[in-house]
Amino acid sequence: MSNLMADFARVRQARGMTQAELAESSGLSRMAVQKAESGATDPRLSTLQVMARAMGMELMLVPSALRPDLEQFVQSGGRVLAQQTGVDAPVSVVEDILRRDGS
């Protein structure tokens, strides 16, 4: 859990949010955010979900057996394994999402 909470803290800081701002935007107390990030408590899944959403993320639970394939898929930019880049290749899932979001 500590790796996840360290990741949450890094994302929050990268977005320029204080713990108080994250607490306010997620509907949690500042103390709840502080305890979760520090590892003082083992936060509930619902707490993690509202914190993630307040930072523009969505939590996704992935079966352990699928994690290596999912990580490889994400690292490939959302391309099907061995998919060639080129005119006839479909856009990657990641590129399609970014295009729709205007990123």
C-alpha positions, -999 to +999 in steps of 0.1 A: +000+000+000+029+024+007+039+024-029+004+034-040+003+061-014+037+074-024+024+075-060-007+094-049+015+120-030+037+124-061+007+130-084-008+154-059+025+174-057+030+173-095-005+188-099+005+215-075-021+205-049-016+207-012-031+180+011-057+206+022-067+213-015-069+175-022-090+171+009-114+199-001-118+187-036-123+151-026-147+158+003-123+143+029-107+159+059-071+171+056-062+147+084-076+118+064-054+127+034-024+132+056-029+099+074-034+080+041-003+095+025+019+090+056+009+054+059-005+060+094-037+043+084-047+018+057-072+038+037-104+023+025-109+017-013-136+044-013-111+069+001-086+060-025-112+064-052-123+099-042-087+110-038-079+096-073-109+113-089-101+146-073-067+144-090-082+135-124-074+098-121-094+067-119-084+036-099-085+003-117-082-030-100-064-055-122-060-092-116-023-100-107-021-124-136-029-096-161-006-070-147+025-078-168+004-077-200-013-045-190+020-028-180+035-038-214+004-025-232+006+009-214+044+011-220+038+005-257+016+035-259-016+014-262-005-004-293-012-041-298+019-061-293+041-061-325+018-035-341+038-016-366+036+022-367+026+035-401-002+048-423-023+016-422-018+011-385-047+021-363-040+048-337-031+035-303-057+035-276-037+061-257-034+084-287-072+081-293-080+090-256-056+119-256-071+132-289-106+130-275-095+147-242-078+175-262-044+167-245 
